[in-house]
Amino acid sequence: MATRRNVLVVGGAGGIGAACCAAFSSNWVPVVADRDLEAAERVAAETGGRAYGLDVGDAGRIEPCIERIERECGDIDGLVLAAGVIPRAQGPQQTDIESWDRIFDINTRGAYAVCRAVGQRMAARGRGSIVLLSSLAGMTPTPHLTYGPSKAALINLTGALAVYLGRKGVRVNAVSPGPVRTPVIEASYARGERDPTVMARQTALGRVVTPAEVAGPIEFLLSDAACAITGSNIVVDAGAIAALGWNLFGGADAVLAALQAEG
């Protein structure tokens, strides 16, 4: 049996990150890094991995943490950047510069700092695969004034890093989910900020995505089966982008029902 390689999942204690750890555990050793160490330890115990406390908003602690992980666990061959925050939808009047900076510090600056620390080590060894978790909000404007731009930056960063690291044998890709029923999004539904029924109607499949359905494409991008794929952004949105234009005509349900009625 082949030796399982280490995959570092930053933001691995919940949501899509935890789903990744569960999906990867057969072929990889999940190294679960999260600001919530207790939750990371639970996920690590469930998936046969190791847990570390890491707050990507504190850039100065990232390099020492990566050094410790490689010293204690061995080489990091896969990296998934799933850490991030989703603020409530707010406009310019409610979004001051400090709030803007906080989102970018975590979602963008922190992601780059981790990519830099891990990517340099991968490049020195001549192998590795990195997947950044972006979002559909990074591809089309939404009411989330800061979240969308922070995720758009990751898509651009993915392409740049893919070229910088490609000659060193390191691949870099992004995955952009549409609405996913993570605990954070479920809490948003409970507060009445979003309506899952409305979101489901605005996709080609008529439903929203589960965390496990995002983990699958991420695992593929990490794997040797994707050895010629780098600089790409894979959208996992149940067809939300495909259905965008249909919403100008009343939505996919209305259009399809009308066509069916016509026979």
N, C-alpha and C positions, 0 to 999 in steps of 0.2 A: 504494500500500500504506500502511495506517495505521501511524503511528509506534508502536513498542512502548513501553509504559509500564513504569516501574520497579516491581518488587515486591521488598520487603525480606523475606527469609526468615531469621529469627533462629533459630539452631540448624539451619542449612541444610547442614552438612557431612556429615551421615549420616542413615540411617534415613528417617523420613517427610519430614524437611526436604530431604534430597537428592533424594528422589523428587518432591517438589514442584518443585524447581528444574528437573529434567528435564522434567516435565510442562508447566511454564509457558513453557519457552524459545521456543516458536513464537510466542506472543502477548505475552510480557512479557520484560523484561530482568531476570534474576535478580540481586539484590544479596545475596550470600551472607555472612551474618554468623555467626560461630561463635567459641567460645573456642579451637578448634583451627584456627589460621589456615592452616596447611599443607594440611589437608584441605579447608578452604573454598576455597583457591586451586585445588585439583584440580577441585572441583565447578564452580567458576566457569569454568575453562578448558573443561570439557566442555559447558557450557550457554551459552557466550557472555556471561557475566556479569562481575561484579566481586566481589572478596572483601575482607572486613574482619574484623579480630579484635575480638570482643566477648564479654565474660563477663558475662552478665546477673546473676550473683551479686555483681558489683561495681557497685552502682547509681550511684555517682558518675561512672563512665565512660560511662554510657549517653547522656546528653545531648550531650557533646562528640562521641561517635561518630556520632550521628544528624545533628548539624550538619555534620560532615565529609562524610558520605555525600551529603547534599543539595547541598553545595557542589561536590562533585566529580562527582556523577552526575545531579543534577537532582532534581525533585520525586519523592517517594515516593508513588505512587498506590495501592499495595497493600501490606499488611503481613500476614505469617504468623508467629505466635508458636509455633515448634516446639521451642524450647529447653526442656530439663527433665531431671531425673534421676529414676531409678526405684531406690529402695533395695531391699535384700533384705527379704522379709517378716519383720517383727519385732513383738513385743508390747510392752506398756508397760514391762516390766522391762528390756528391751534398748534402749528408745528414751528417751534422756535429752533434756533441753530443748535442749541444743546441737544434737543430731541433728535434732530437730524444726525448729528455727530454720533450719538449713542447707537443708532441703528447701523450706521456705516462702520462704526468701530467693531461691532460684533459680526454683522453679516458679510462685510467686505474686507475690512482691514485685517480682522482676525483670520478670515479664510486665507488671505494672501500670506500672512505670517506663518500659518501652519504649512501651506503649500511650499513656501520657501524653505522651511526647516527640514521637511520630509523630502521634498524634491531634490535638494542638493545631495542628500544622502543616497537617494535612489540613483541619481545621475552618476555618482562616484562608483556605484556598483554596476552600473550599466543595465539596470532593469527596474521595472515598477510601473504601477498604473494608479492614476489619481482620478477620482470622480467628484466633481463639485455639484452640490444640490442647489440648482437655481429654482426658477418658478415660471409658470405661465405669466405671472405678474411682471416678470422681467422682459417679456416679449410684447406685451400690449398694455396700455395704460389702464390702471384701476383706481379706485378711490384711495388706495394706500399710497400716499404721496411719497413716503420715504422707502417703504419696503420694495416697491417695484424697481426704482432706480438702483437700489443696493443689489438686487438680484440680476438686473441687466448688466451691471458691472462684472458679475461673475461669469456671464456668458462670454463677454469680451476677453476677460482674463483667461478663460479656458483656452481660447484660440491662441493667445500670445504665448502662454506657457507650453502649449503643445509644440510650438516651433522651437522655443528656447530649449526644451528638454528632449525633443524628439531624436536628435542625433546621438543622444546619450542613452537611448533605449527606454525612455520613460514616456508613457502615453498619458494624455490629459483630456478628459471628456466631461461633459455636463449632462445632467438629467433635469428636465423642467416639468414638474408635475402641475396638473391643474388642481382643482379643489380635491383635497384628500381628507378623509375622515380621521384625522389625528385628534388626540385629546384637546389640543389648542383650538382646532376648528370646531370640535363638538362644543367646547365652552362658548365659542362665538355664536353658535346656533342657539345655545341656551340663553344667552343674553339678548337674543333677538336681532343681532347685527347682520345675520345672514339667514337665508331660507334654503335648506338643503333641497327642498322640492323644486324651487325655482332653478337652483344650480343644476340639478339633474336634468330638467327639461331642456336646458341650454347646451346639452352635449349630444353627440351623435349616438352614443350608446344608451342615452336616457338614464344615466346614473353617474355618481361621482366615484372617485378612485379610492382604493384601500391602500394602507401603507405597504402591505405585502406586494401589491401590484407595482409599486415603485421600486421595491427592493430587487425584484427579478431583473429588470433592465440594468440596474446598477451592478448586480453580480455578473451579468453578461459582459459589461464593459470592463470589469476587472479581470475577467478570465482570458486565457490564451485564445479562446475562440474569437475574440475581438482584437487580435494582434495587429490588424491593419487599420483599426479605427482610432483616430485621434483628432482632437480639435472639433469634435462633433457635439451637438446638443440634441439629445433625444427627448422628445415631448411625450409625456405620459398623462393624457388629459381626458380620456374617454371620448375624444373627438370634439372637445370644446372649441378648438380653433376652427375645425371643419364646419362647425355649426354657426359660427359667428354671423356670417352673411344671412343665414336663414332667419336670424332674429329680427332683421329688418322687414321680414315678411310675416311677422307674428310668431316665429319660432318653428322648430322642426315639427313638433307635435301638430300644430295648427295646419301647416302646409301638407304634411303627410295625410292628415285626416281629411282635408279637403280633396286631395287627389284620390283617396280611396272612395270618397262619397261620389266622385264623378265616374268611378268605375274604370 
